[in-house]
Amino acid sequence: MEPQQIREGYLVKKRTLLSSWTAVWAVLSEDGLEFYKKKTDQTPKGMIPLKGATLVSPCQDWGNRVLVFKIATHKKQDHFFQASHVEERELWVKDIKRAIACLQGGKRFARRSTRRSIRLPDTVNLNLLYTLLRDQTEGIKELKLERDNRIFNHCFTGSTVIEWLTSKEKARNRPEALMLATGLLNEGFLQPAGDLSKEGADSGEKSVFLDQTDAFYYFADSGFYCEGYSSDEDALVKEEFRGNIVKQGCLLKQGHRRKNWKVRKFILRTDPAYMHYYDPTKGDDPLGAIYLRGCVVTAADFVPDAKKYDIEGNLFEIITRDEKQYFLQAASGEERKDWIQAVQAASKSGK
């Protein structure tokens, strides 16, 4: 019986022999994880067997990278992958862990919910808790905080998290809330911002969450950025990052000059409506931005020079109100539909 294909999509992988990272198309089946240079390639660059493997998430081996998980094979080979946002990492981790468990128990893969190996009560669902924390109406408000001549954008204090958990009756008292917050920190949902919270996160063998008003934190897939005191002109430029994130993930994007296609991570914000795109293998600085207010977005059956690069299907086009064109490819028809709807909504909202 052929192994069942479970999940596929873009991930960033650390090269085995080099210290660099590269975007790959990953395909998870019941017995292994294959990765390809391009989605259209017929032959994988490599295959990671899952029998006897272990999975570590979150993986703290790379301090400057968040949302990393590690697969260690039975031959003691480590493979590192990075997702583009928290929800994506959780889906991969859940399915890989389930596949490993099924191989160990000699069973076929079957989708059902499993708990992550965290030292919290069985009734605690950190993924759901994180979703509630991020809720734009009832969750924690992301603020601009100042400390040590620096401005921390899209942040909140440790005390704010503890007070939210107790006031919303997610914890019975502050010590229990502190345990939950530490779990969220250890799982990578919350990230430390500033020296004080980073010291707590790096303390001893296990991270410690600080219930303090001068310890700053941010959501792992938020629009966090830190800056020194800046001029009014700099602040105006930063305004485009202050919107709420409504969608994010990896797409193929056609270059404007060379017309080649590369995997880019996109973050869609509203109020103001922008789509920033990034090299998913590198840091947090965007390569560019698409202003969406008043734009037109449509599905595309044909894109010039696309076939030359073996790019077909699930294409769409964004034309900004100053008539700049962007050609993109989603991984599936459903994903293309979701992106088009999100861009259409953003184009009519905000400023």
Phi, psi and omega per residue, in radians:
M1 nan 2.279 -3.119
E2 -1.162 2.452 3.089
P3 -1.059 2.431 -3.137
Q4 -1.330 2.325 3.043
Q5 -1.402 2.265 -2.997
I6 -1.837 -0.813 -3.062
R7 -2.692 2.596 3.039
E8 -2.565 2.717 -3.137
G9 2.824 3.110 -3.137
Y10 -1.418 2.374 2.970
L11 -2.395 2.824 3.019
V12 -1.783 2.252 -3.075
K13 -2.099 2.443 3.032
K14 -1.328 2.277 3.096
R15 -1.123 2.510 -3.026
T16 -1.143 -0.787 -3.039
L17 -1.718 -0.229 -3.117
L18 -2.044 2.874 3.135
S19 -1.543 -0.004 -3.105
S20 -1.475 2.891 -3.137
W21 -2.091 2.611 -3.110
T22 -2.473 2.594 3.086
A23 -1.362 2.361 3.133
V24 -2.334 2.808 2.977
W25 -1.686 2.031 -3.045
A26 -1.839 2.428 3.119
V27 -2.251 2.031 -3.139
L28 -1.698 2.185 3.016
S29 -2.060 -3.071 -3.052
E30 -1.139 -0.481 -3.036
D31 -2.052 0.001 -3.118
G32 -3.023 2.953 3.083
L33 -2.084 1.962 3.083
E34 -1.652 2.593 3.070
F35 -2.363 2.456 -3.032
Y36 -2.131 2.633 3.067
K37 -1.143 -0.706 3.103
K38 -2.321 2.706 3.134
K39 -1.072 -0.585 -3.058
T40 -1.462 -0.124 3.137
D41 -1.131 2.487 3.123
Q42 -1.555 -0.442 -3.095
T43 -1.962 2.206 -3.130
P44 -1.260 2.677 3.027
K45 -1.279 -0.437 -3.139
G46 -2.994 2.891 3.129
M47 -2.426 2.259 -3.131
I48 -1.828 1.944 3.109
P49 -1.228 2.424 -3.077
L50 -1.699 -0.237 -3.138
K51 -1.151 2.136 -3.125
G52 1.379 0.074 -3.108
A53 -1.458 2.834 3.026
T54 -2.205 2.663 -3.122
L55 -2.135 2.345 3.120
V56 -2.065 2.111 3.097
S57 -2.660 2.253 -0.026
P58 -1.310 2.682 3.129
C59 -1.785 2.138 -3.071
Q60 -1.721 0.216 -3.091
D61 -1.149 -0.379 -3.090
W62 -2.139 1.607 -2.987
G63 -1.050 -0.493 -3.106
N64 -1.553 0.089 -3.139
R65 -2.197 2.324 3.063
V66 -1.853 2.908 3.084
L67 1.129 0.555 3.105
V68 -1.692 2.443 2.955
F69 -2.238 2.718 -3.058
K70 -2.144 2.365 2.988
I71 -1.919 2.086 3.081
A72 -1.868 2.068 -3.105
T73 -1.350 2.956 3.135
H74 -1.154 -0.300 3.078
K75 -1.592 0.266 3.078
K76 1.142 0.539 3.036
Q77 -1.727 2.253 -3.115
D78 -1.721 2.327 3.089
H79 -2.180 2.215 -3.067
F80 -1.929 2.304 3.109
F81 -2.243 2.614 3.107
Q82 -2.239 2.274 3.090
A83 -1.585 2.923 -3.091
S84 -1.549 -0.350 3.071
H85 -2.772 2.938 -2.976
V86 -1.038 -0.848 -3.081
E87 -1.041 -0.681 3.138
E88 -1.134 -0.769 3.119
R89 -1.047 -0.759 -3.094
E90 -1.099 -0.647 3.117
L91 -1.147 -0.776 3.109
W92 -1.107 -0.842 -3.082
V93 -1.066 -0.782 -3.131
K94 -1.038 -0.802 -3.092
D95 -1.259 -0.659 3.120
I96 -1.149 -0.769 3.107
K97 -1.060 -0.722 3.136
R98 -1.132 -0.722 3.123
A99 -1.098 -0.750 3.124
I100 -1.097 -0.763 -3.134
A101 -1.118 -0.677 3.130
C102 -1.165 -0.700 3.104
L103 -1.104 -0.709 -3.130
Q104 -1.156 -0.627 -3.118
G105 -1.621 0.027 3.135
G106 1.190 0.541 -3.102
K107 -1.992 2.812 3.027
R108 -1.361 2.605 3.117
F109 -1.162 2.328 3.053
A110 -2.457 2.277 -3.101
R111 -1.226 2.143 2.961
R112 -2.806 2.716 -3.026
S113 -1.218 2.438 3.070
T114 -2.291 2.688 3.111
R115 -1.586 2.484 3.010
R116 -1.240 2.697 -3.108
S117 -1.420 1.375 3.100
I118 -2.155 2.650 -3.070
R119 -1.529 1.164 3.115
L120 -2.340 2.792 3.120
P121 -0.984 2.622 -3.101
D122 -1.072 -0.382 -3.113
T123 -1.382 -0.175 -3.066
V124 -1.487 2.235 3.051
N125 -2.063 1.735 -3.075
L126 -1.139 -0.584 3.124
N127 -1.095 -0.794 3.108
L128 -1.159 -0.725 3.137
L129 -1.058 -0.724 3.109
Y130 -1.095 -0.713 3.115
T131 -1.069 -0.718 3.112
L132 -1.161 -0.702 3.094
L133 -1.062 -0.624 -3.087
R134 -1.440 -0.148 -3.085
D135 -0.994 2.243 -3.018
Q136 -1.198 -0.387 -3.120
T137 -1.704 -0.861 -3.016
E138 -1.803 -0.154 -3.051
G139 -1.512 -2.851 -3.119
I140 -1.407 2.333 -3.140
K141 -1.393 2.305 3.074
E142 -1.501 2.238 -2.992
L143 -2.130 2.972 2.957
K144 -1.726 1.988 -3.093
L145 -2.005 2.565 -3.092
E146 -2.086 2.397 3.079
R147 -2.855 2.405 3.074
D148 0.918 0.810 3.108
N149 1.046 0.485 3.067
R150 -2.272 2.636 3.095
I151 -1.932 2.183 3.127
F152 -1.858 1.981 -3.090
N153 -1.673 2.535 -3.120
H154 1.050 0.875 -3.094
C155 -2.167 3.044 3.041
F156 -2.771 2.870 -3.086
T157 -1.591 2.798 3.076
G158 -1.074 -0.686 3.128
S159 -1.101 -0.609 3.118
T160 -1.068 -0.714 3.132
V161 -1.125 -0.805 -3.119
I162 -1.102 -0.749 3.134
E163 -1.149 -0.643 3.105
W164 -1.126 -0.800 -3.105
L165 -1.079 -0.675 3.140
T166 -1.357 -0.704 -3.112
S167 -1.203 -0.543 3.106
K168 -1.543 0.101 3.103
E169 1.047 0.596 3.014
K170 -1.505 -0.277 3.070
A171 -2.462 2.592 -3.082
R172 -1.383 -0.440 -3.108
N173 -2.730 3.082 -3.081
R174 -1.153 -0.720 3.092
P175 -1.040 -0.696 3.107
E176 -1.196 -0.675 3.089
A177 -1.112 -0.654 3.116
L178 -1.129 -0.648 3.083
M179 -1.113 -0.763 3.116
L180 -1.111 -0.779 -3.128
A181 -1.106 -0.675 3.088
T182 -1.135 -0.652 3.057
G183 -1.076 -0.759 3.094
L184 -1.102 -0.629 3.106
L185 -1.214 -0.791 -3.131
N186 -1.143 -0.536 3.134
E187 -1.484 -0.049 3.067
G188 1.523 0.060 3.117
F189 -1.221 -0.690 3.082
L190 -1.886 2.533 -3.133
Q191 -2.183 2.514 3.116
P192 -1.360 2.464 3.071
A193 -2.247 2.155 -3.104
G194 1.726 2.784 -3.005
D195 -1.122 -0.721 -3.052
L196 -1.114 -0.885 -3.122
S197 -1.185 -0.553 3.106
K198 -1.189 -0.639 3.072
E199 -1.090 -0.720 3.090
G200 -1.122 -0.699 -3.129
A201 -1.191 -0.468 -3.092
D202 -1.731 0.161 -3.035
S203 -1.420 2.150 3.051
G204 1.082 -2.642 -3.093
E205 -1.433 -0.331 -3.072
K206 -2.328 2.487 3.141
S207 -1.134 2.618 3.090
V208 -2.168 2.256 3.074
F209 -1.552 2.383 -3.050
L210 -1.794 2.139 3.077
D211 -1.499 1.266 -3.078
Q212 -2.447 2.630 -3.134
T213 -1.350 -0.306 3.132
D214 -1.847 0.212 3.002
A215 -1.782 2.066 -3.033
F216 -1.785 2.521 3.110
Y217 -2.423 2.867 3.065
Y218 -2.551 2.774 3.093
F219 -1.263 2.444 -3.008
A220 -1.049 -0.557 -3.119
D221 -1.978 0.629 3.115
S222 -1.658 -3.036 3.121
G223 -1.628 0.545 -3.065
F224 -0.996 2.378 2.909
Y225 -2.713 2.671 -3.096
C226 -2.086 2.477 -3.128
E227 -2.578 2.726 2.987
G228 -1.344 3.034 3.088
Y229 -1.028 2.272 -2.999
S230 -2.183 2.929 3.121
S231 -1.330 2.942 3.097
D232 -1.055 -0.619 -3.130
E233 -1.135 -0.746 3.106
D234 -1.106 -0.712 -3.129
A235 -1.097 -0.619 3.128
L236 -1.142 -0.704 3.102
V237 -1.102 -0.700 -3.113
K238 -1.221 -0.260 -3.099
E239 -0.966 -0.576 -3.076
E240 -1.172 -0.262 3.132
F241 -1.622 -0.033 -3.002
R242 -1.523 -0.087 -3.119
G243 -1.279 2.885 3.098
N244 -1.358 2.358 3.086
I245 -1.317 2.173 -3.136
V246 -1.971 -0.344 3.106
K247 -2.805 2.543 3.065
Q248 -2.704 2.770 -3.121
G249 2.737 -3.130 -3.083
C250 -1.720 2.435 3.055
L251 -2.386 2.797 2.950
L252 -1.513 2.356 -3.132
K253 -2.188 2.391 3.069
Q254 -1.448 2.338 3.090
G255 -1.230 2.637 -3.106
H256 -1.402 -0.513 -3.097
R257 -1.679 -1.015 -3.052
R258 -1.472 -0.255 3.125
K259 1.153 0.224 3.051
N260 -1.420 2.949 -3.057
W261 -2.038 2.340 -3.139
K262 -2.388 2.645 3.086
V263 -1.276 2.225 3.105
R264 -2.283 2.507 3.022
K265 -1.536 2.263 -3.128
F266 -1.983 2.424 3.024
I267 -2.181 2.086 -3.099
L268 -1.778 2.117 3.121
R269 -2.067 2.690 3.045
T270 -2.110 2.748 3.105
D271 0.974 1.143 0.030
P272 -1.459 2.768 -3.028
A273 -1.537 1.879 3.125
Y274 -2.389 2.586 2.927
M275 -2.027 1.852 3.070
H276 -1.585 2.495 3.099
Y277 -2.190 2.560 -2.955
Y278 -2.322 2.738 2.889
D279 -1.364 1.982 -3.023
P280 -1.165 -0.236 -3.116
T281 -1.543 -0.150 -3.021
K282 -2.065 -2.677 -2.989
G283 -1.401 -2.756 -2.998
D284 -1.656 0.023 -3.131
D285 -1.433 2.194 -3.111
P286 -1.240 2.616 3.047
L287 -1.404 -0.440 -3.126
G288 -3.102 3.107 -3.116
A289 -2.512 2.544 3.064
I290 -1.979 2.033 3.091
Y291 -1.394 2.115 -2.941
L292 -1.674 -0.274 -3.106
R293 -1.040 2.099 3.115
G294 1.372 0.185 -3.129
C295 -1.395 2.950 3.045
V296 -2.091 2.275 3.124
V297 -2.215 2.294 -3.094
T298 -2.499 2.656 2.978
A299 -1.186 2.600 -3.093
A300 -2.269 2.291 3.064
D301 -1.540 -0.388 -3.083
F302 -2.469 2.363 3.049
V303 -2.281 2.236 3.139
P304 -0.948 2.385 3.091
D305 1.219 0.081 -3.099
A306 -1.226 -0.776 -3.097
K307 -1.104 -0.541 3.112
K308 -0.994 -0.552 -3.140
Y309 -1.826 0.305 3.098
D310 1.075 0.687 3.133
I311 -1.888 1.978 3.130
E312 -2.487 2.522 3.031
G313 1.425 2.603 3.061
N314 1.017 0.592 -3.128
L315 -1.567 2.608 2.977
F316 -2.595 2.830 -3.014
E317 -2.247 2.409 3.019
I318 -2.027 2.197 3.063
I319 -2.027 2.030 -3.113
T320 -1.299 2.950 -3.085
R321 -1.248 -0.240 2.987
D322 -1.710 0.345 2.964
E323 1.173 0.570 3.004
K324 -1.619 2.350 -3.060
Q325 -1.788 2.454 3.048
Y326 -2.282 2.235 3.103
F327 -1.921 2.276 -3.050
L328 -2.344 2.717 3.058
Q329 -2.259 2.215 3.064
A330 -1.552 2.876 -3.098
A331 -1.325 -0.361 -3.118
S332 -2.656 2.914 3.104
G333 -1.113 -0.658 3.136
E334 -1.167 -0.707 3.130
E335 -1.160 -0.697 3.089
R336 -1.052 -0.759 3.125
K337 -1.046 -0.764 -3.130
D338 -1.105 -0.766 -3.141
W339 -1.127 -0.764 -3.135
I340 -1.063 -0.772 3.134
Q341 -1.112 -0.699 -3.135
A342 -1.171 -0.722 3.126
V343 -1.185 -0.718 3.113
Q344 -1.040 -0.781 3.137
A345 -1.099 -0.747 -3.130
A346 -1.147 -0.613 -3.093
S347 -1.135 -0.391 -3.094
K348 -1.781 -0.064 -3.053
S349 -1.942 2.888 2.995
G350 1.146 -2.599 -3.046
K351 -2.149 nan nan
